[in-house]
Amino acid sequence: MARILIAEDDPMVRRSIAKGLAELQHDLLFVSDGIHAIDVLRCNDGIDLLITDISMPLLDGRQLVSTVMHDKVLRQVPVLIMSGVVSVGEIADLIDLGATKFLAKPLNFEALREDVSQCLGLRLSGAR
């Protein structure tokens, strides 16, 4: 069972993610902003995947990805970015910044489970 940190400020989306990932039986941790996500990542060395929204208060998803990628320890954690309001160019910029995958909102549960499984496979193999 993997430990997945989800940074999402919308409670409805958090519930949707929990529902979509329930059958995979992973340990899900939720935070509502990027500042708390960094705190959890730094205090819990067992996080296997970070899923983050782009638009969040305090520290947005773009800043969160940048912070994670500039940290020697945290950059080993795969990052799945979610958003419904970014362009193709912005998606490419996020991948260049270090995000592992992008998932469009509204969420498709099958795509969510597939992307999570792929990201966790990368983590287990040591590849990014």
C-alpha positions in Angstrom: 0.0 0.0 0.0 1.4 3.4 -1.0 1.1 6.7 0.9 -0.3 9.4 -1.3 -0.4 13.1 -0.4 -3.1 15.1 -2.1 -2.9 18.9 -2.0 -6.4 20.2 -3.0 -8.3 23.1 -1.6 -11.8 22.0 -2.8 -13.5 19.6 -0.4 -15.7 18.2 -3.2 -12.6 17.3 -5.3 -10.9 15.8 -2.3 -13.9 13.5 -1.8 -13.9 12.7 -5.5 -10.3 11.7 -5.4 -10.9 9.5 -2.3 -13.8 7.8 -4.1 -11.8 7.4 -7.3 -8.8 5.8 -5.5 -10.7 3.7 -2.9 -10.4 0.4 -4.8 -6.6 0.8 -4.9 -6.6 0.8 -1.1 -3.7 3.3 -0.7 -3.2 5.5 2.4 -4.4 8.9 1.4 -3.4 12.1 3.2 -5.1 15.4 2.4 -4.0 19.0 2.7 -5.7 22.1 1.4 -2.6 24.2 0.3 1.0 23.9 -0.8 2.5 25.1 2.5 0.9 22.2 4.4 2.0 19.8 1.6 5.6 20.8 2.0 5.3 20.4 5.8 3.8 16.9 5.4 6.4 15.9 2.8 9.3 17.1 5.0 7.9 15.4 8.1 6.9 12.1 6.4 9.7 10.3 4.5 7.2 7.6 3.4 5.2 9.7 0.9 5.2 7.7 -2.4 3.3 10.2 -4.6 2.2 13.8 -4.5 -1.0 14.8 -6.3 -1.6 18.5 -6.4 -4.0 21.0 -7.9 -2.6 24.1 -9.6 -4.9 26.7 -8.1 -4.5 26.7 -4.3 -4.1 29.3 -1.6 -0.8 30.2 0.1 1.4 28.2 -2.2 0.0 27.1 -5.6 0.7 23.9 -7.4 3.3 25.5 -9.7 5.2 26.8 -6.6 4.8 23.5 -4.9 6.3 21.6 -7.8 9.2 24.0 -8.0 9.9 23.7 -4.2 9.7 19.9 -4.4 12.0 19.7 -7.4 14.6 22.0 -5.8 14.8 19.8 -2.7 17.4 16.9 -2.9 15.2 14.5 -0.9 11.7 15.6 -2.0 12.4 15.6 -5.7 12.4 11.8 -5.6 8.6 11.9 -5.0 6.6 11.7 -8.3 4.2 14.6 -8.8 0.8 14.3 -10.5 -0.6 17.7 -11.3 -4.4 18.3 -11.8 -6.2 21.3 -13.2 -9.1 22.2 -15.4 -7.9 25.7 -16.3 -4.4 25.4 -17.9 -3.3 25.5 -21.5 -1.2 23.0 -23.3 1.8 25.3 -23.0 1.3 25.5 -19.3 1.1 21.8 -19.0 4.4 21.5 -20.9 5.9 24.1 -18.6 4.8 22.0 -15.5 6.3 18.9 -16.9 9.5 20.8 -17.7 9.5 22.1 -14.1 9.5 18.5 -12.8 5.9 17.2 -12.7 5.6 13.6 -13.6 2.2 13.6 -15.2 -0.8 15.9 -15.8 -4.4 15.0 -15.2 -7.3 17.2 -16.5 -10.3 18.1 -14.3 -13.1 17.1 -14.1 -11.5 13.9 -13.0 -12.0 10.7 -14.9 -11.6 7.9 -12.3 -10.1 5.4 -14.7 -7.5 7.9 -15.8 -6.8 8.9 -12.2 -6.2 5.3 -11.2 -4.0 4.6 -14.2 -1.9 7.7 -13.7 -1.5 7.0 -10.0 -0.4 3.4 -10.8 2.1 4.6 -13.4 3.5 7.3 -11.0 3.9 4.7 -8.2 5.6 2.3 -10.7 8.1 5.0 -11.5 8.7 5.6 -7.8 9.2 1.9 -7.1 11.6 1.5 -10.1 13.6 4.6 -9.1 12.9 6.3 -12.4 11.3 9.7 -12.8 
